[in-house]
């Protein structure tokens, strides 16, 4: 409609042309056409799909596609026996390998071979060992029962073999061959060529009993001066050519180590041990929690958190026993301490499960926040091995997911950098290929991770971090790798559904070239999964709403439009069946109409994508000629009333309006124009003002055809158009005036304007809007120009509105007055452009025509609004 309007030739020509006629002298560019069209082609907005909050905190939601047999449990029992004490021992500085020879354990001096002896150590080192060994023996006696010492007899190996074998290997064999347990250091005289061996093993009474029954014990031996577990083996050893053991401990180093051990022992006995005794004696939960708080503070003060604490085993053993007490506040305190001790293996899994169990209860959110458990769990995710501890990370991530359901904890996550850390974890997961053993298990972890990101996406700071960290491309990689995992796909599209509603993230996602083919693949694979389909289609609607390049990329993907129409057909049939069922139930039909059904909601989003695609000139022309697309849109108008689902019907009318804009020979809209006009008549008769306006817009384009104009006159539709001029709404008046303009092309239909008071209402619109809307003012002048083509008297043509019209045109053509009035509305440059290029040429010609048939001009101009 608006594309073809132009100023007529001057009055000197034989016959003035209607403004409706198309220009053949100069073809306008696509950008000029789009700018001139003004709201004829419109992108459609719609609500984001609603995601209900899961009432229960579970590892996998109630709608999970994972069966109970294919997923880790959300409920489990956890006791002290779930922990492994052996894994709690401090890390040794040396790993010993087994010996080929079996040493002989000598328990008396009589059996000792005098030819084999240990050389005496230097005085300082020997004195240090005596002190250290004596204090160690005293400390162990209180908790480990009876201890005994033994003397070790080693066969007289030849020097070459001694040089070639790893001492660590020999020590391991030595440990396995013993029939007794020893927890004190052993040193027995050897030959001068040998070195003293020290047993540095700590084992529990239960392990001792198991060993005596036949289970091989584990002994760890070290050379003298190698008892510091943090010290890595050096290269300057007196033992020739033995790798990993070549380090010379100087007197200064030995003294430093002695001081550190002594300080640790003093701190242990003075600060830590009393608290452990308190934990063993107390049975009141509050007292136990208080003791745990003091314990954490003391451990932190003594720098005893971590893996290198000598008494770590004894400490953890006490803490593990307290897990059997059924108290979430106490277990939370225990979890914080145990996680700070950097446990691994089975113990890490158990403590992550304990944290998961605590966080699963929403009532614990406040104490979880107070104890700063989040810091500990984030540290686990940041540092632990992804493949080795994937199950522990799963429950750790599950606990964090539960925390993200709390607004306070959610904000805390953002402040602690959880967004970047979670994206890094996702990258690590994405690097695991499908043929890897851990690929499937990591899918469970990815569900928890993406569910957490979905909650974080609600916060503006988190959205900024997601954009800056390249979340769009990483989410697409995960989506592509997990196409068959419905849970992962659902959570990721929920994230994208939220974020694509924002222009900056939508632009970043549009730049991911593979996202379009990925979305199409998911739509084809999961056609019947409404919650997944509707979000993908919503994302596509966001991508195509404002980005012409995104429209091109999607449209060029193979079978893109066919996929949309196939989905439309599927959900149309589902909706038709549901509608029949509802109408068969007495009294249920009206309740159903309050909100769109699931099938209707999918169709609403699908139509939105088609409407947005049609804004692109070449794509719009192609879709206008696509029989299947137009037929589905018309079908909606046929079977669905606006009372059934207003948004669906209006979106269908909007899309038809966009497609009707393109005048191509193969246009299906043009072929079905009369049938479409009949369907639009239902919208005009409805109580929905939005529906009426949308129908008027479509009539504005279809009224270019004579058959539709005849239909409008026959059905008295022009009366609606004239009545709408009173609406005081720019867009409504603009659309109605467009229809009236096209009707005035036919000189036999012009009289209706005078009969229905149309002239007066057009003049009122010009006075009401004036400089506020130069495009509407231009359209009114064009309508009046067409209407007055064959009149010889201004008075007979415009009647009592002639004087008002003359005053208005004179005032609006005063550049200074007109543009000064428009400064409050929009920018001066924009209004000036519309005034000069659109309104002024038409208004001047109309004013000349009126003045040539009218003799007087007003002395004073009227006030413009």
Secondary structure, 3 states (H helix, E strand, C coil): CHHHCCCCCCCCCCCCCCCCCCCCCCCCCHHHHHHHHCCCCCCCCCCCCCCCCCCCCCCCCCCCCCCHHHCCCCCCCCCHHHCCHHHHCCCCCCCCCECCCCCEEECCCCCCCCCCCCCCCCHHHHHHHHHHHHHHHHHHHHHHCCCCCCEEECCCCCHHHHHHCCHHHHHHHHHHHCCCCCCCCCCCCCCCCCCCEEECCCCCHHHHHHHHCCCCCCCCEEECCCCCCCCCCCECCCCCCCCCCECCCCHHHHHHHHHHHHHHHHHHHHHHHHHHHHHHHCCCHHHHHHHHHHHHHHHHHCCCCCCCCCCHHHHHHHHHHHCCCCCHHHHHHHHHHHHHCCCCHHHHHHHHHHHHHHHHCHHHHHHHHHCCHHHHHHHHHHHCCCCCCHHHHHHHHHHHHHHCCCHHHHHHHHHCCHHHHHHHHHHHHHCCCCCCCCHHHHHHHHHHHHHHHHHHCCCHHHHHHHHHCCHHHHHHHHHHHCCCCHHHHHHHHHHHHHHCCCHHHHHHHHCCCCHHHHHHHHHHHCCCCHHHHHHHHHHHHHHHHHCHHHHHHHHHCCCHHHHHHHHHHHHHHHHHHHHHHHHHCCCCHHHHCCCCCHHHHHHHHHHHHHHHHCCCHHHHHHHHCCHHHHHHHHHHHHHCCCCCCHHHHHHHHHHHHHHHCCCCCCCHHHHCHHHHHHHHHHHHCCCCHHHHHHHHHHHHHHCCCHHHHHHHHHCCHHHHHHHHCCCCCHHHHHHHHHHHHHHCCCHHHCCHHHHCCHHHHHHHHHHHHHHHCHHHHHHHHHHHHHHCCCCCCHHHHHHHHHHHHHHHHHHHCCHHHHHHHCCCCCCHHHHHHHHHHHHHHHHHHHHHHHHHCCCCCCCCCCCCC
